[in-house]
Every structure is written in C-alpha cells, then in structure tokens.
C-alpha cells in the first residue's frame, strides 16, 4: 500500500511541475485550479505516505505480539 500511495504522490508532483511553466496561460484561461489541485494532491499524498507507513508498522507490531 505504501508503494501505491508513494507512486500516486510522485505522479501528482510531476503533474504539478509539468504545468508550472504554463502558469500564465492557465491563469488566462481560468484553469489555474489545475495547478493547485496537483499541489494539493501532492500534499495529501505526503500525508497518505506518513499514514500508510504508520499503519503498516502497527500491523506488523500487532502480528509480532500475537506470535
């Protein structure tokens, strides 16, 4: 699960970087929200990575304490 979340976060960040040179055009066309959506996806993805890693560690600890 961590790998999936990490891959998605990287994808959001790459999309942000790809759109960054077109800031002016996106602003002129009223599509500037595309850029900020990618940045928000990156931020939420970073939170998701932190959460998924913590969850995975908790599951492993629980399994280890059972056995």
PQR file of N, CA, C, O and H, with PARSE charges and radii, in Angstrom:
ATOM      1  N   UNK A   1       0.814  -1.186   0.000 -0.4000 1.5000
ATOM      2  CA  UNK A   1       0.000   0.000   0.000 -0.0000 2.0000
ATOM      3  C   UNK A   1       0.869   1.266   0.000  0.5500 1.7000
ATOM      4  O   UNK A   1       0.527   2.258  -0.645 -0.5500 1.4000
ATOM      5  N   UNK A   2       1.977   1.227   0.715 -0.4000 1.5000
ATOM      6  CA  UNK A   2       2.851   2.399   0.773 -0.0000 2.0000
ATOM      7  C   UNK A   2       3.393   2.726  -0.616  0.5500 1.7000
ATOM      8  O   UNK A   2       3.494   3.895  -0.990 -0.5500 1.4000
ATOM      9  H   UNK A   2       2.254   0.422   1.239  0.4000 1.0000
ATOM     10  N   UNK A   3       3.737   1.705  -1.368 -0.4000 1.5000
ATOM     11  CA  UNK A   3       4.270   1.932  -2.714 -0.0000 2.0000
ATOM     12  C   UNK A   3       3.227   2.577  -3.625  0.5500 1.7000
ATOM     13  O   UNK A   3       3.563   3.436  -4.441 -0.5500 1.4000
ATOM     14  H   UNK A   3       3.655   0.756  -1.064  0.4000 1.0000
ATOM     15  N   UNK A   4       1.982   2.173  -3.491 -0.4000 1.5000
ATOM     16  CA  UNK A   4       0.917   2.741  -4.308 -0.0000 2.0000
ATOM     17  C   UNK A   4       0.706   4.212  -3.974  0.5500 1.7000
ATOM     18  O   UNK A   4       0.582   5.046  -4.871 -0.5500 1.4000
ATOM     19  H   UNK A   4       1.710   1.476  -2.829  0.4000 1.0000
ATOM     20  N   UNK A   5       0.665   4.523  -2.696 -0.4000 1.5000
ATOM     21  CA  UNK A   5       0.479   5.909  -2.270 -0.0000 2.0000
ATOM     22  C   UNK A   5       1.677   6.763  -2.695  0.5500 1.7000
ATOM     23  O   UNK A   5       1.512   7.901  -3.132 -0.5500 1.4000
ATOM     24  H   UNK A   5       0.766   3.845  -1.968  0.4000 1.0000
ATOM     25  N   UNK A   6       2.861   6.214  -2.564 -0.4000 1.5000
ATOM     26  CA  UNK A   6       4.070   6.940  -2.972 -0.0000 2.0000
ATOM     27  C   UNK A   6       4.063   7.202  -4.477  0.5500 1.7000
ATOM     28  O   UNK A   6       4.400   8.299  -4.922 -0.5500 1.4000
ATOM     29  H   UNK A   6       2.996   5.289  -2.209  0.4000 1.0000
ATOM     30  N   UNK A   7       3.686   6.208  -5.246 -0.4000 1.5000
ATOM     31  CA  UNK A   7       3.609   6.385  -6.696 -0.0000 2.0000
ATOM     32  C   UNK A   7       2.597   7.453  -7.087  0.5500 1.7000
ATOM     33  O   UNK A   7       2.859   8.267  -7.973 -0.5500 1.4000
ATOM     34  H   UNK A   7       3.412   5.316  -4.884  0.4000 1.0000
ATOM     35  N   UNK A   8       1.457   7.451  -6.435 -0.4000 1.5000
ATOM     36  CA  UNK A   8       0.446   8.471  -6.722 -0.0000 2.0000
ATOM     37  C   UNK A   8       0.918   9.859  -6.339  0.5500 1.7000
ATOM     38  O   UNK A   8       0.650  10.828  -7.050 -0.5500 1.4000
ATOM     39  H   UNK A   8       1.244   6.790  -5.715  0.4000 1.0000
ATOM     40  N   UNK A   9       1.615   9.961  -5.224 -0.4000 1.5000
ATOM     41  CA  UNK A   9       2.142  11.257  -4.781 -0.0000 2.0000
ATOM     42  C   UNK A   9       3.175  11.784  -5.770  0.5500 1.7000
ATOM     43  O   UNK A   9       3.178  12.968  -6.107 -0.5500 1.4000
ATOM     44  H   UNK A   9       1.833   9.174  -4.646  0.4000 1.0000
ATOM     45  N   UNK A  10       4.034  10.913  -6.221 -0.4000 1.5000
ATOM     46  CA  UNK A  10       5.040  11.313  -7.216 -0.0000 2.0000
ATOM     47  C   UNK A  10       4.355  11.776  -8.497  0.5500 1.7000
ATOM     48  O   UNK A  10       4.764  12.767  -9.102 -0.5500 1.4000
ATOM     49  H   UNK A  10       4.032   9.951  -5.947  0.4000 1.0000
ATOM     50  N   UNK A  11       3.318  11.061  -8.906 -0.4000 1.5000
ATOM     51  CA  UNK A  11       2.582  11.443 -10.111 -0.0000 2.0000
ATOM     52  C   UNK A  11       1.963  12.828  -9.966  0.5500 1.7000
ATOM     53  O   UNK A  11       2.061  13.642 -10.884 -0.5500 1.4000
ATOM     54  H   UNK A  11       2.985  10.256  -8.414  0.4000 1.0000
ATOM     55  N   UNK A  12       1.331  13.109  -8.834 -0.4000 1.5000
ATOM     56  CA  UNK A  12       0.737  14.437  -8.604 -0.0000 2.0000
ATOM     57  C   UNK A  12       1.814  15.516  -8.677  0.5500 1.7000
ATOM     58  O   UNK A  12       1.595  16.576  -9.264 -0.5500 1.4000
ATOM     59  H   UNK A  12       1.252  12.448  -8.088  0.4000 1.0000
ATOM     60  N   UNK A  13       2.988  15.246  -8.078 -0.4000 1.5000
ATOM     61  CA  UNK A  13       4.058  16.240  -8.080 -0.0000 2.0000
ATOM     62  C   UNK A  13       4.609  16.471  -9.478  0.5500 1.7000
ATOM     63  O   UNK A  13       4.885  17.609  -9.858 -0.5500 1.4000
ATOM     64  H   UNK A  13       3.166  14.385  -7.602  0.4000 1.0000
ATOM     65  N   UNK A  14       4.770  15.405 -10.241 -0.4000 1.5000
ATOM     66  CA  UNK A  14       5.243  15.537 -11.626 -0.0000 2.0000
ATOM     67  C   UNK A  14       4.242  16.353 -12.446  0.5500 1.7000
ATOM     68  O   UNK A  14       4.639  17.216 -13.228 -0.5500 1.4000
ATOM     69  H   UNK A  14       4.546  14.480  -9.933  0.4000 1.0000
ATOM     70  N   UNK A  15       2.952  16.084 -12.269 -0.4000 1.5000
ATOM     71  CA  UNK A  15       1.936  16.865 -12.976 -0.0000 2.0000
ATOM     72  C   UNK A  15       1.998  18.337 -12.583  0.5500 1.7000
ATOM     73  O   UNK A  15       1.811  19.213 -13.428 -0.5500 1.4000
ATOM     74  H   UNK A  15       2.630  15.382 -11.633  0.4000 1.0000
ATOM     75  N   UNK A  16       2.257  18.611 -11.315 -0.4000 1.5000
ATOM     76  CA  UNK A  16       2.424  19.996 -10.869 -0.0000 2.0000
ATOM     77  C   UNK A  16       3.602  20.645 -11.590  0.5500 1.7000
ATOM     78  O   UNK A  16       3.481  21.758 -12.102 -0.5500 1.4000
ATOM     79  H   UNK A  16       2.409  17.900 -10.629  0.4000 1.0000
ATOM     80  N   UNK A  17       4.742  19.951 -11.632 -0.4000 1.5000
ATOM     81  CA  UNK A  17       5.934  20.504 -12.272 -0.0000 2.0000
ATOM     82  C   UNK A  17       5.742  20.713 -13.768  0.5500 1.7000
ATOM     83  O   UNK A  17       6.245  21.686 -14.330 -0.5500 1.4000
ATOM     84  H   UNK A  17       4.841  19.047 -11.217  0.4000 1.0000
ATOM     85  N   UNK A  18       5.019  19.805 -14.414 -0.4000 1.5000
ATOM     86  CA  UNK A  18       4.786  19.918 -15.858 -0.0000 2.0000
ATOM     87  C   UNK A  18       3.930  21.139 -16.167  0.5500 1.7000
ATOM     88  O   UNK A  18       4.138  21.800 -17.184 -0.5500 1.4000
ATOM     89  H   UNK A  18       4.611  19.015 -13.957  0.4000 1.0000
ATOM     90  N   UNK A  19       2.970  21.444 -15.299 -0.4000 1.5000
ATOM     91  CA  UNK A  19       2.073  22.563 -15.550 -0.0000 2.0000
ATOM     92  C   UNK A  19       2.657  23.911 -15.123  0.5500 1.7000
ATOM     93  O   UNK A  19       2.193  24.957 -15.577 -0.5500 1.4000
ATOM     94  H   UNK A  19       2.801  20.907 -14.473  0.4000 1.0000
ATOM     95  N   UNK A  20       3.657  23.894 -14.266 -0.4000 1.5000
ATOM     96  CA  UNK A  20       4.219  25.126 -13.724 -0.0000 2.0000
ATOM     97  C   UNK A  20       4.692  26.123 -14.792  0.5500 1.7000
ATOM     98  O   UNK A  20       4.447  27.319 -14.637 -0.5500 1.4000
ATOM     99  H   UNK A  20       4.034  23.045 -13.897  0.4000 1.0000
ATOM    100  N   UNK A  21       5.353  25.685 -15.861 -0.4000 1.5000
ATOM    101  CA  UNK A  21       5.764  26.660 -16.885 -0.0000 2.0000
ATOM    102  C   UNK A  21       4.586  27.333 -17.604  0.5500 1.7000
ATOM    103  O   UNK A  21       4.760  28.371 -18.242 -0.5500 1.4000
ATOM    104  H   UNK A  21       5.552  24.713 -15.987  0.4000 1.0000
ATOM    105  N   UNK A  22       3.406  26.749 -17.503 -0.4000 1.5000
ATOM    106  CA  UNK A  22       2.235  27.289 -18.177 -0.0000 2.0000
ATOM    107  C   UNK A  22       1.344  28.090 -17.237  0.5500 1.7000
ATOM    108  O   UNK A  22       0.151  28.256 -17.492 -0.5500 1.4000
ATOM    109  H   UNK A  22       3.264  25.905 -16.985  0.4000 1.0000
ATOM    110  N   UNK A  23       1.929  28.584 -16.150 -0.4000 1.5000
ATOM    111  CA  UNK A  23       1.169  29.310 -15.134 -0.0000 2.0000
ATOM    112  C   UNK A  23       0.344  30.449 -15.742  0.5500 1.7000
ATOM    113  O   UNK A  23      -0.852  30.570 -15.477 -0.5500 1.4000
ATOM    114  H   UNK A  23       2.898  28.448 -15.943  0.4000 1.0000
ATOM    115  N   UNK A  24       0.986  31.269 -16.547 -0.4000 1.5000
ATOM    116  CA  UNK A  24       0.301  32.417 -17.147 -0.0000 2.0000
ATOM    117  C   UNK A  24      -0.848  31.999 -18.039  0.5500 1.7000
ATOM    118  O   UNK A  24      -1.933  32.578 -17.974 -0.5500 1.4000
ATOM    119  H   UNK A  24       1.958  31.171 -16.763  0.4000 1.0000
ATOM    120  N   UNK A  25      -0.622  31.014 -18.858 -0.4000 1.5000
ATOM    121  CA  UNK A  25      -1.679  30.553 -19.769 -0.0000 2.0000
ATOM    122  C   UNK A  25      -2.841  29.926 -18.994  0.5500 1.7000
ATOM    123  O   UNK A  25      -4.006  30.144 -19.326 -0.5500 1.4000
ATOM    124  H   UNK A  25       0.259  30.544 -18.911  0.4000 1.0000
ATOM    125  N   UNK A  26      -2.518  29.154 -17.972 -0.4000 1.5000
ATOM    126  CA  UNK A  26      -3.573  28.564 -17.141 -0.0000 2.0000
ATOM    127  C   UNK A  26      -4.389  29.662 -16.460  0.5500 1.7000
ATOM    128  O   UNK A  26      -5.611  29.560 -16.350 -0.5500 1.4000
ATOM    129  H   UNK A  26      -1.572  28.977 -17.702  0.4000 1.0000
ATOM    130  N   UNK A  27      -3.707  30.707 -16.007 -0.4000 1.5000
ATOM    131  CA  UNK A  27      -4.392  31.825 -15.364 -0.0000 2.0000
ATOM    132  C   UNK A  27      -5.288  32.562 -16.356  0.5500 1.7000
ATOM    133  O   UNK A  27      -6.422  32.912 -16.031 -0.5500 1.4000
ATOM    134  H   UNK A  27      -2.714  30.790 -16.097  0.4000 1.0000
ATOM    135  N   UNK A  28      -4.781  32.795 -17.556 -0.4000 1.5000
ATOM    136  CA  UNK A  28      -5.567  33.489 -18.586 -0.0000 2.0000
ATOM    137  C   UNK A  28      -6.814  32.706 -18.983  0.5500 1.7000
ATOM    138  O   UNK A  28      -7.868  33.291 -19.232 -0.5500 1.4000
ATOM    139  H   UNK A  28      -3.859  32.510 -17.820  0.4000 1.0000
ATOM    140  N   UNK A  29      -6.692  31.392 -19.039 -0.4000 1.5000
ATOM    141  CA  UNK A  29      -7.810  30.544 -19.469 -0.0000 2.0000
ATOM    142  C   UNK A  29      -8.750  30.149 -18.327  0.5500 1.7000
ATOM    143  O   UNK A  29      -9.753  29.473 -18.556 -0.5500 1.4000
ATOM    144  H   UNK A  29      -5.836  30.917 -18.837  0.4000 1.0000
ATOM    145  N   UNK A  30      -8.433  30.564 -17.111 -0.4000 1.5000
ATOM    146  CA  UNK A  30      -9.273  30.228 -15.964 -0.0000 2.0000
ATOM    147  C   UNK A  30      -9.093  28.804 -15.470  0.5500 1.7000
ATOM    148  O   UNK A  30      -9.977  28.245 -14.821 -0.5500 1.4000
ATOM    149  H   UNK A  30      -7.619  31.113 -16.925  0.4000 1.0000
ATOM    150  N   UNK A  31      -7.943  28.219 -15.782 -0.4000 1.5000
ATOM    151  CA  UNK A  31      -7.677  26.837 -15.374 -0.0000 2.0000
ATOM    152  C   UNK A  31      -6.546  26.743 -14.349  0.5500 1.7000
ATOM    153  O   UNK A  31      -5.891  25.708 -14.232 -0.5500 1.4000
ATOM    154  H   UNK A  31      -7.225  28.673 -16.310  0.4000 1.0000
ATOM    155  N   UNK A  32      -6.327  27.815 -13.621 -0.4000 1.5000
ATOM    156  CA  UNK A  32      -5.246  27.815 -12.642 -0.0000 2.0000
ATOM    157  C   UNK A  32      -5.492  26.796 -11.531  0.5500 1.7000
ATOM    158  O   UNK A  32      -4.555  26.339 -10.877 -0.5500 1.4000
ATOM    159  H   UNK A  32      -6.860  28.656 -13.716  0.4000 1.0000
ATOM    160  N   UNK A  33      -6.742  26.453 -11.328 -0.4000 1.5000
ATOM    161  CA  UNK A  33      -7.075  25.467 -10.298 -0.0000 2.0000
ATOM    162  C   UNK A  33      -6.443  24.100 -10.594  0.5500 1.7000
ATOM    163  O   UNK A  33      -6.229  23.311  -9.674 -0.5500 1.4000
ATOM    164  H   UNK A  33      -7.504  26.825 -11.859  0.4000 1.0000
ATOM    165  N   UNK A  34      -6.140  23.811 -11.874 -0.4000 1.5000
ATOM    166  CA  UNK A  34      -5.478  22.551 -12.214 -0.0000 2.0000
ATOM    167  C   UNK A  34      -4.136  22.453 -11.490  0.5500 1.7000
ATOM    168  O   UNK A  34      -3.782  21.413 -10.934 -0.5500 1.4000
ATOM    169  H   UNK A  34      -6.313  24.452 -12.621  0.4000 1.0000
ATOM    170  N   UNK A  35      -3.399  23.568 -11.512 -0.4000 1.5000
ATOM    171  CA  UNK A  35      -2.084  23.606 -10.880 -0.0000 2.0000
ATOM    172  C   UNK A  35      -2.205  23.374  -9.374  0.5500 1.7000
ATOM    173  O   UNK A  35      -1.449  22.593  -8.797 -0.5500 1.4000
ATOM    174  H   UNK A  35      -3.686  24.413 -11.963  0.4000 1.0000
ATOM    175  N   UNK A  36      -3.162  24.060  -8.742 -0.4000 1.5000
ATOM    176  CA  UNK A  36      -3.310  23.948  -7.287 -0.0000 2.0000
ATOM    177  C   UNK A  36      -3.908  22.600  -6.887  0.5500 1.7000
ATOM    178  O   UNK A  36      -3.673  22.125  -5.775 -0.5500 1.4000
ATOM    179  H   UNK A  36      -3.776  24.695  -9.211  0.4000 1.0000
ATOM    180  N   UNK A  37      -4.667  21.989  -7.770 -0.4000 1.5000
ATOM    181  CA  UNK A  37      -5.172  20.643  -7.492 -0.0000 2.0000
ATOM    182  C   UNK A  37      -4.015  19.648  -7.423  0.5500 1.7000
ATOM    183  O   UNK A  37      -3.989  18.773  -6.558 -0.5500 1.4000
ATOM    184  H   UNK A  37      -4.857  22.374  -8.673  0.4000 1.0000
ATOM    185  N   UNK A  38      -3.062  19.789  -8.339 -0.4000 1.5000
ATOM    186  CA  UNK A  38      -1.891  18.904  -8.326 -0.0000 2.0000
ATOM    187  C   UNK A  38      -1.058  19.123  -7.073  0.5500 1.7000
ATOM    188  O   UNK A  38      -0.538  18.169  -6.495 -0.5500 1.4000
ATOM    189  H   UNK A  38      -3.083  20.500  -9.042  0.4000 1.0000
ATOM    190  N   UNK A  39      -0.929  20.375  -6.651 -0.4000 1.5000
ATOM    191  CA  UNK A  39      -0.166  20.649  -5.438 -0.0000 2.0000
ATOM    192  C   UNK A  39      -0.889  20.101  -4.210  0.5500 1.7000
ATOM    193  O   UNK A  39      -0.252  19.563  -3.304 -0.5500 1.4000
ATOM    194  H   UNK A  39      -1.352  21.150  -7.120  0.4000 1.0000
ATOM    195  N   UNK A  40      -2.207  20.234  -4.175 -0.4000 1.5000
ATOM    196  CA  UNK A  40      -2.983  19.671  -3.062 -0.0000 2.0000
ATOM    197  C   UNK A  40      -2.878  18.146  -3.057  0.5500 1.7000
ATOM    198  O   UNK A  40      -2.771  17.537  -1.993 -0.5500 1.4000
ATOM    199  H   UNK A  40      -2.724  20.671  -4.911  0.4000 1.0000
ATOM    200  N   UNK A  41      -2.907  17.528  -4.233 -0.4000 1.5000
ATOM    201  CA  UNK A  41      -2.740  16.082  -4.325 -0.0000 2.0000
ATOM    202  C   UNK A  41      -1.390  15.636  -3.792  0.5500 1.7000
ATOM    203  O   UNK A  41      -1.277  14.590  -3.154 -0.5500 1.4000
ATOM    204  H   UNK A  41      -2.994  18.022  -5.098  0.4000 1.0000
ATOM    205  N   UNK A  42      -0.366  16.438  -4.058 -0.4000 1.5000
ATOM    206  CA  UNK A  42       0.966  16.136  -3.535 -0.0000 2.0000
ATOM    207  C   UNK A  42       0.976  16.216  -2.011  0.5500 1.7000
ATOM    208  O   UNK A  42       1.502  15.331  -1.336 -0.5500 1.4000
ATOM    209  H   UNK A  42      -0.458  17.289  -4.576  0.4000 1.0000
ATOM    210  N   UNK A  43       0.394  17.279  -1.482 -0.4000 1.5000
ATOM    211  CA  UNK A  43       0.352  17.438  -0.027 -0.0000 2.0000
ATOM    212  C   UNK A  43      -0.434  16.335   0.654  0.5500 1.7000
ATOM    213  O   UNK A  43       0.003  15.789   1.667 -0.5500 1.4000
ATOM    214  H   UNK A  43      -0.033  17.998  -2.030  0.4000 1.0000
ATOM    215  N   UNK A  44      -1.590  16.008   0.104 -0.4000 1.5000
ATOM    216  CA  UNK A  44      -2.388  14.927   0.678 -0.0000 2.0000
ATOM    217  C   UNK A  44      -1.680  13.586   0.526  0.5500 1.7000
ATOM    218  O   UNK A  44      -1.796  12.713   1.386 -0.5500 1.4000
ATOM    219  H   UNK A  44      -1.945  16.452  -0.719  0.4000 1.0000
ATOM    220  N   UNK A  45      -0.949  13.429  -0.569 -0.4000 1.5000
ATOM    221  CA  UNK A  45      -0.178  12.207  -0.768 -0.0000 2.0000
ATOM    222  C   UNK A  45       0.923  12.054   0.260  0.5500 1.7000
ATOM    223  O   UNK A  45       1.183  10.946   0.730 -0.5500 1.4000
ATOM    224  H   UNK A  45      -0.855  14.138  -1.267  0.4000 1.0000
ATOM    225  N   UNK A  46       1.578  13.158   0.618 -0.4000 1.5000
ATOM    226  CA  UNK A  46       2.607  13.091   1.655 -0.0000 2.0000
ATOM    227  C   UNK A  46       2.001  12.675   2.989  0.5500 1.7000
ATOM    228  O   UNK A  46       2.588  11.886   3.729 -0.5500 1.4000
ATOM    229  H   UNK A  46       1.367  14.058   0.237  0.4000 1.0000
ATOM    230  N   UNK A  47       0.830  13.208   3.289 -0.4000 1.5000
ATOM    231  CA  UNK A  47       0.124  12.768   4.498 -0.0000 2.0000
ATOM    232  C   UNK A  47      -0.229  11.284   4.386  0.5500 1.7000
ATOM    233  O   UNK A  47      -0.104  10.537   5.356 -0.5500 1.4000
ATOM    234  H   UNK A  47       0.352  13.850   2.689  0.4000 1.0000
ATOM    235  N   UNK A  48      -0.665  10.864   3.210 -0.4000 1.5000
ATOM    236  CA  UNK A  48      -1.017   9.460   2.989 -0.0000 2.0000
ATOM    237  C   UNK A  48       0.163   8.527   3.159  0.5500 1.7000
ATOM    238  O   UNK A  48       0.016   7.432   3.700 -0.5500 1.4000
ATOM    239  H   UNK A  48      -0.766  11.470   2.421  0.4000 1.0000
ATOM    240  N   UNK A  49       1.329   8.946   2.705 -0.4000 1.5000
ATOM    241  CA  UNK A  49       2.537   8.135   2.888 -0.0000 2.0000
ATOM    242  C   UNK A  49       2.833   7.974   4.373  0.5500 1.7000
ATOM    243  O   UNK A  49       3.109   6.869   4.840 -0.5500 1.4000
ATOM    244  H   UNK A  49       1.449   9.836   2.265  0.4000 1.0000
ATOM    245  N   UNK A  50       2.777   9.076   5.112 -0.4000 1.5000
ATOM    246  CA  UNK A  50       3.018   9.026   6.553 -0.0000 2.0000
ATOM    247  C   UNK A  50       2.014   8.094   7.233  0.5500 1.7000
ATOM    248  O   UNK A  50       2.392   7.271   8.067 -0.5500 1.4000
ATOM    249  H   UNK A  50       2.554   9.974   4.733  0.4000 1.0000
ATOM    250  N   UNK A  51       0.747   8.226   6.877 -0.4000 1.5000
ATOM    251  CA  UNK A  51      -0.301   7.410   7.485 -0.0000 2.0000
ATOM    252  C   UNK A  51      -0.133   5.930   7.126  0.5500 1.7000
ATOM    253  O   UNK A  51      -0.235   5.064   7.995 -0.5500 1.4000
ATOM    254  H   UNK A  51       0.441   8.895   6.199  0.4000 1.0000
ATOM    255  N   UNK A  52       0.123   5.644   5.854 -0.4000 1.5000
ATOM    256  CA  UNK A  52       0.249   4.254   5.406 -0.0000 2.0000
ATOM    257  C   UNK A  52       1.459   3.578   6.047  0.5500 1.7000
ATOM    258  O   UNK A  52       1.391   2.406   6.417 -0.5500 1.4000
ATOM    259  H   UNK A  52       0.206   6.347   5.148  0.4000 1.0000
ATOM    260  N   UNK A  53       2.551   4.304   6.179 -0.4000 1.5000
ATOM    261  CA  UNK A  53       3.734   3.732   6.829 -0.0000 2.0000
ATOM    262  C   UNK A  53       3.460   3.431   8.302  0.5500 1.7000
ATOM    263  O   UNK A  53       3.868   2.390   8.818 -0.5500 1.4000
ATOM    264  H   UNK A  53       2.606   5.256   5.879  0.4000 1.0000
ATOM    265  N   UNK A  54       2.769   4.350   8.971 -0.4000 1.5000
ATOM    266  CA  UNK A  54       2.423   4.116  10.367 -0.0000 2.0000
ATOM    267  C   UNK A  54       1.477   2.945  10.535  0.5500 1.7000
ATOM    268  O   UNK A  54       1.622   2.149  11.463 -0.5500 1.4000
ATOM    269  H   UNK A  54       2.438   5.195   8.552  0.4000 1.0000
ATOM    270  N   UNK A  55       0.515   2.837   9.644 -0.4000 1.5000
ATOM    271  CA  UNK A  55      -0.454   1.739   9.695 -0.0000 2.0000
ATOM    272  C   UNK A  55       0.238   0.401   9.453  0.5500 1.7000
ATOM    273  O   UNK A  55      -0.019  -0.582  10.148 -0.5500 1.4000
ATOM    274  H   UNK A  55       0.397   3.483   8.890  0.4000 1.0000
ATOM    275  N   UNK A  56       1.114   0.383   8.459 -0.4000 1.5000
ATOM    276  CA  UNK A  56       1.842  -0.855   8.153 -0.0000 2.0000
ATOM    277  C   UNK A  56       2.717  -1.278   9.329  0.5500 1.7000
ATOM    278  O   UNK A  56       2.810  -2.463   9.646 -0.5500 1.4000
ATOM    279  H   UNK A  56       1.322   1.181   7.895  0.4000 1.0000
ATOM    280  N   UNK A  57       3.353  -0.309   9.971 -0.4000 1.5000
ATOM    281  CA  UNK A  57       4.188  -0.626  11.134 -0.0000 2.0000
ATOM    282  C   UNK A  57       3.335  -1.142  12.290  0.5500 1.7000
ATOM    283  O   UNK A  57       3.742  -2.067  12.994 -0.5500 1.4000
ATOM    284  H   UNK A  57       3.277   0.655   9.713  0.4000 1.0000
ATOM    285  N   UNK A  58       2.160  -0.554  12.490 -0.4000 1.5000
ATOM    286  CA  UNK A  58       1.272  -1.005  13.568 -0.0000 2.0000
ATOM    287  C   UNK A  58       0.769  -2.424  13.306  0.5500 1.7000
ATOM    288  O   UNK A  58       0.655  -3.222  14.237 -0.5500 1.4000
ATOM    289  H   UNK A  58       1.830   0.197  11.918  0.4000 1.0000
ATOM    290  N   UNK A  59       0.475  -2.736  12.077 -0.4000 1.5000
ATOM    291  CA  UNK A  59       0.028  -4.091  11.724 -0.0000 2.0000
ATOM    292  C   UNK A  59       1.144  -5.097  11.994  0.5500 1.7000
ATOM    293  O   UNK A  59       0.899  -6.175  12.535 -0.5500 1.4000
ATOM    294  H   UNK A  59       0.568  -2.088  11.321  0.4000 1.0000
ATOM    295  N   UNK A  60       2.369  -4.739  11.615 -0.4000 1.5000
ATOM    296  CA  UNK A  60       3.499  -5.641  11.859 -0.0000 2.0000
ATOM    297  C   UNK A  60       3.747  -5.828  13.351  0.5500 1.7000
ATOM    298  O   UNK A  60       4.051  -6.937  13.791 -0.5500 1.4000
ATOM    299  H   UNK A  60       2.568  -3.863  11.175  0.4000 1.0000
ATOM    300  N   UNK A  61       3.622  -4.759  14.133 -0.4000 1.5000
ATOM    301  CA  UNK A  61       3.784  -4.887  15.586 -0.0000 2.0000
ATOM    302  C   UNK A  61       2.720  -5.770  16.189  0.5500 1.7000
ATOM    303  O   UNK A  61       3.005  -6.574  17.077 -0.5500 1.4000
ATOM    304  H   UNK A  61       3.375  -3.858  13.775  0.4000 1.0000
ATOM    305  N   UNK A  62       1.490  -5.629  15.715 -0.4000 1.5000
ATOM    306  CA  UNK A  62       0.387  -6.445  16.234 -0.0000 2.0000
ATOM    307  C   UNK A  62       0.606  -7.918  15.894  0.5500 1.7000
ATOM    308  O   UNK A  62       0.353  -8.793  16.723 -0.5500 1.4000
ATOM    309  H   UNK A  62       1.258  -4.976  14.994  0.4000 1.0000
ATOM    310  N   UNK A  63       1.077  -8.192  14.671 -0.4000 1.5000
ATOM    311  CA  UNK A  63       1.352  -9.570  14.280 -0.0000 2.0000
ATOM    312  C   UNK A  63       2.484 -10.166  15.105  0.5500 1.7000
ATOM    313  O   UNK A  63       2.442 -11.337  15.484 -0.5500 1.4000
ATOM    314  H   UNK A  63       1.282  -7.481  13.998  0.4000 1.0000
ATOM    315  N   UNK A  64       3.498  -9.344  15.378 -0.4000 1.5000
ATOM    316  CA  UNK A  64       4.637  -9.830  16.149 -0.0000 2.0000
ATOM    317  C   UNK A  64       4.253 -10.108  17.595  0.5500 1.7000
ATOM    318  O   UNK A  64       4.773 -11.043  18.203 -0.5500 1.4000
ATOM    319  H   UNK A  64       3.532  -8.393  15.070  0.4000 1.0000
ATOM    320  N   UNK A  65       3.360  -9.318  18.144 -0.4000 1.5000
ATOM    321  CA  UNK A  65       2.963  -9.534  19.537 -0.0000 2.0000
ATOM    322  C   UNK A  65       2.049 -10.753  19.686  0.5500 1.7000
ATOM    323  O   UNK A  65       1.987 -11.351  20.760 -0.5500 1.4000
ATOM    324  H   UNK A  65       2.937  -8.559  17.649  0.4000 1.0000
ATOM    325  N   UNK A  66       1.346 -11.123  18.626 -0.4000 1.5000
ATOM    326  CA  UNK A  66       0.485 -12.308  18.661 -0.0000 2.0000
ATOM    327  C   UNK A  66       1.286 -13.602  18.633  0.5500 1.7000
ATOM    328  O   UNK A  66       0.887 -14.614  19.210 -0.5500 1.4000
ATOM    329  H   UNK A  66       1.396 -10.637  17.753  0.4000 1.0000
ATOM    330  N   UNK A  67       2.422 -13.546  17.952 -0.4000 1.5000
ATOM    331  CA  UNK A  67       3.187 -14.790  17.811 -0.0000 2.0000
ATOM    332  C   UNK A  67       4.346 -14.874  18.781  0.5500 1.7000
ATOM    333  O   UNK A  67       5.080 -15.863  18.781 -0.5500 1.4000
ATOM    334  H   UNK A  67       2.746 -12.724  17.483  0.4000 1.0000
TER
END
